[in-house]
Amino acid sequence: MSMPSVAESVRYRLPEDAQPHAGGRAPADAPSRFDAWAGRRRESSHFPSQHATFTRTESASWSPVPAGERNVAVEQYRRLAAALIQAQVERGVRVIMVTSSVAQEGKSLTVANLAVTLARSYQRRTLVIDADSRAPSLHAIFRVSNAYGLTDYLRAAEDVQVPAIQLQDALTLLPAGRPTMDPMGGLTSARMARLIADAAETFDFTLIDTPPAAQVPDAGILAQLADATLLVVGAASTPHAVIKRAVAVLGKERILGTVLNRAERAGGGRYGYGYGYGHVGQ
């Protein structure tokens, strides 16, 4: 049975004052919402140790990849991260949205593992944004608070700095914050567009986790603010028609590649949670 698609029937366009600047970048003279790190990305190997609006946590020594399958799974994520780094060299990709067609395809764990890999294995300054405010999960994966985050920042009466959580020297998380079933006002705002532009100027990579593209319109909106999109597909579980609907919502030209999740290994069995490397690139 095909799943009804809200995203298929509802189209949004960002208001003119929320359109991203050319290349998704902000003007050089515009103040950054990440002032604590602005201009220091290439000048220092560490983030500043303290900032009033940023929460410090102890550096995590764990990875979301299950320990029993770590060797196989980690290598797959290293390959995926390397492909993104190559795309950055060739196409200037810095902001990457990660989504799926429907729920339970593993997109959030893919985001978490990919972020850890970029930060640890490749020493890239990486920001993770949990933009799935309908069903946030990255705070639980990384074991941090979700008391304040993206939705709270977008609703703030004044223009404040971003309440990000520094997980490690090169890994930062912006949790979703208070869950909401009506996030469209914030996602289509000029403040959201500016947040993404500032992140692109401050971090080497920004990964955005969104709700499923074939179910709600959030991913279609955020795809306009990202440089590219990764589509996570559940192997042997997601109907082809639903995947086609998600691609239509996102725009084929915006999809950098796909990650096939829960794929069987050649020798049988699955990669821990089932992560297999799919395809990146056109």
Secondary structure, 3 states (H helix, E strand, C coil): CCCCCHHHHCCCCCCHHHCCCHHHCCCCCCCCCCCCCCCCCCCCCCCCCCCCCCEECCCCCCCCCCHHHHHHHHHHHHHHHHHHHHHHHHHCCCEEEEEECCCCCCHHHHHHHHHHHHHHCCCCCEEEEECCCCCCCHHHHHCCCCCCCHHHHHHCCCCCCCCCEEEECCEEEECCCCCCCCCHHHHCCHHHHHHHHHHHHHCCEEEEECCCCCCCCHHHHHCCCCCEEEEEEECCCCCHHHHHHHHHHHCHHHEEEEEEECCECCCCCECCCCECCCEECC
